[in-house]
Amino acid sequence: MAEMAAAGELPVIQRTFIDPGGFRAGTSVFPTVSGPAHLPVLTGAHPGRANLPGIRWAERPSNRLGFLGKTRSYMTPFRSPKLQRDIAPDVTTLFAHIDGLADVNTWFVRGCPTASRFTRTSKASAWVKSLATTDWFSSDLAAEHAVVKAYDRGFPSVFAVFPAVDELGHKSGPRSPDSFEAYRRFDKALGRVIDALVRTHKLDGTLIVLTSDHGQSTTHTHFELDAFVRQTFPKTLSYPRLWNHVDDAECAVMVSGNAMANVYLAGSGGWDDYADMTSGRPLELVQRLLAQESIDHVIYRKGGGRACVVVGRHGTATVEPDVKTGDAQATSVRYTVTGVDPLGLGLPPEALGRDAIAQRTAHTVYPDAPWQLAEFYRSSRAGDLVVCAKPGYDLRANFEYQPHNGSHGGLHRDHMLVPAAVNGTWGREHVRTVDLFPSILHALGKPVPAAIDGEVVEIHR
């Protein structure tokens, strides 16, 4: 966006966000996948706290039925009721805090009245039409029309998702001509929405926030992770073959965004035990994965607790939050390297708070990674082993609804960096997407809930 705006291709974004000084490269959350990465903006909650560790995940079996009813994919029908059921009831959305907030293509609509859901029935049909015709631009036009319709009907605020940039990034690559055209068309759509606000004399009193759930990297090679894992753990369950080994699986592989995966392993005593990642077949799997050019690094939880280990080819890094178990948010994180730092962060061995981690890692290849991993492992559903693909590669070759030439999901800056833009100015340099929820409420003069993960960043207008 910044490159295109500098070239004069996004004039509305330039004058609305960049010229006033309100455009930032913010950081999203891990995993950088749709669904979990929508939650920070909508709820002020990290995916770990919301217990949503991917767009696909599993829960460890606890009875003879095995994984029956223990897996989840949000790339299937009935996404909204699944999210309602899966996310803890104490997680609230902007819809519950901002009166008259309309929904356009939102993933998680808890607290949104039916009358405020402007794409409740049309979203699915628009998606199917775009998929069948490969015309994803029409989905953005439908979103634009719904936004204007909401304003025309007297709704003061709208939360809207424009899907074309993401979908065309997957289909053609994030730096393809189609993707660049999607940005240009979005810029024009935003201009028309602003024109509608001008006509009704509402623009001066309107806060406009622009962000994304994740970034994306170009994909040239597919690596079929589940088939590879079966070479070490033959009884592996994976999506969408959920009937294979549903009752006797020793491993489950759930890929999200195509560049990260949650992998679940039975321990020596079955699913009641966590696997020892430092010996036996689990260690063999880690070593075999790291021998593959397509794998960036792997991460495993230490003993079922909150600490985790990032494993690279020539060293490891242990991420230790100052809370050992449970769902509490950490106040500091210690990042300890043995050998060569697999993420190349160059952090000191002492514990650092969230702001220090953000500042010290902002210009690295893996911005904010220690904090994101500490947050991710708040989830009881997080994989025993997390696999991240290198940019250029992904972890699935089969069963996709369209060709995938763009991927996301990992900790790499291409996936993690997103626009954090307001039609005003920010009160500090670094902004996380999880900070947008409380910052929006604060800017609108609304009370900010105490039990959230984000922090208020002043927005000056």
DAQUI-V818221 format. One record per backbone hydrogen bond with DSSP energy under -1.0 kcal/mol. NH is the residue of the N-H (numbers start at 1). CO is the residue of the C=O. If there is no record, write none. Layout:
<<NH & CO> <NH & CO>>
//
This chain:
<<5 & 1> <6 & 2> <7 & 3> <8 & 5> <9 & 4> <14 & 10> <15 & 11> <16 & 12> <17 & 13> <18 & 13> <19 & 14> <21 & 18> <22 & 17> <26 & 24> <26 & 418> <27 & 431> <28 & 416> <33 & 31> <36 & 34> <37 & 33> <38 & 35> <39 & 35> <42 & 38> <43 & 39> <44 & 40> <50 & 46> <52 & 47> <57 & 72> <59 & 70> <66 & 63> <67 & 246> <68 & 65> <70 & 67> <72 & 57> <74 & 55> <82 & 78> <83 & 79> <84 & 80> <85 & 81> <86 & 82> <87 & 83> <91 & 88> <94 & 42> <96 & 93> <97 & 94> <98 & 94> <101 & 98> <102 & 157> <103 & 116> <104 & 159> <112 & 109> <116 & 113> <117 & 114> <118 & 103> <118 & 116> <120 & 117> <123 & 119> <126 & 122> <127 & 123> <128 & 124> <129 & 125> <130 & 126> <131 & 127> <132 & 128> <133 & 129> <134 & 130> <136 & 134> <140 & 136> <141 & 137> <142 & 138> <143 & 139> <144 & 140> <145 & 141> <146 & 142> <147 & 143> <148 & 144> <149 & 145> <150 & 146> <151 & 147> <152 & 148> <153 & 149> <154 & 151> <155 & 150> <157 & 100> <159 & 102> <161 & 104> <167 & 163> <168 & 164> <169 & 165> <170 & 166> <171 & 167> <172 & 168> <173 & 169> <176 & 173> <180 & 176> <181 & 177> <182 & 178> <183 & 179> <184 & 180> <185 & 181> <186 & 182> <187 & 183> <188 & 184> <189 & 185> <190 & 186> <191 & 187> <192 & 188> <193 & 189> <194 & 190> <195 & 191> <196 & 192> <197 & 193> <198 & 194> <199 & 195> <200 & 196> <201 & 198> <202 & 197> <206 & 203> <210 & 421> <215 & 415> <216 & 414> <217 & 407> <219 & 405> <220 & 392> <221 & 392> <223 & 394> <225 & 223> <225 & 395> <228 & 224> <229 & 225> <230 & 226> <231 & 228> <232 & 229> <233 & 229> <236 & 234> <237 & 251> <242 & 240> <244 & 241> <246 & 243> <249 & 245> <250 & 235> <251 & 235> <252 & 264> <253 & 237> <254 & 262> <256 & 260> <259 & 408> <260 & 256> <261 & 387> <262 & 254> <263 & 385> <264 & 252> <266 & 250> <267 & 270> <267 & 273> <270 & 267> <273 & 270> <279 & 276> <283 & 279> <284 & 280> <285 & 281> <286 & 282> <287 & 283> <288 & 284> <289 & 285> <290 & 286> <292 & 289> <295 & 292> <296 & 388> <297 & 388> <298 & 311> <299 & 386> <300 & 309> <301 & 384> <302 & 307> <305 & 302> <306 & 324> <308 & 319> <309 & 300> <310 & 317> <311 & 298> <312 & 315> <316 & 338> <317 & 310> <318 & 336> <319 & 308> <320 & 334> <322 & 332> <333 & 352> <334 & 320> <336 & 318> <338 & 316> <340 & 314> <352 & 333> <357 & 353> <358 & 354> <359 & 355> <360 & 356> <361 & 357> <364 & 361> <369 & 366> <372 & 368> <373 & 369> <374 & 370> <375 & 371> <376 & 372> <377 & 373> <378 & 375> <379 & 376> <385 & 263> <386 & 299> <387 & 261> <388 & 297> <389 & 259> <390 & 294> <393 & 390> <394 & 221> <395 & 258> <405 & 170> <407 & 217> <408 & 257> <413 & 365> <415 & 412> <416 & 412> <417 & 413> <418 & 26> <420 & 24> <421 & 210> <422 & 22> <423 & 208> <424 & 422> <425 & 460> <427 & 458> <433 & 27> <435 & 432> <436 & 433> <439 & 435> <440 & 436> <441 & 437> <442 & 438> <443 & 439> <444 & 440> <445 & 442> <446 & 441> <452 & 450> <453 & 44> <460 & 425>>
//
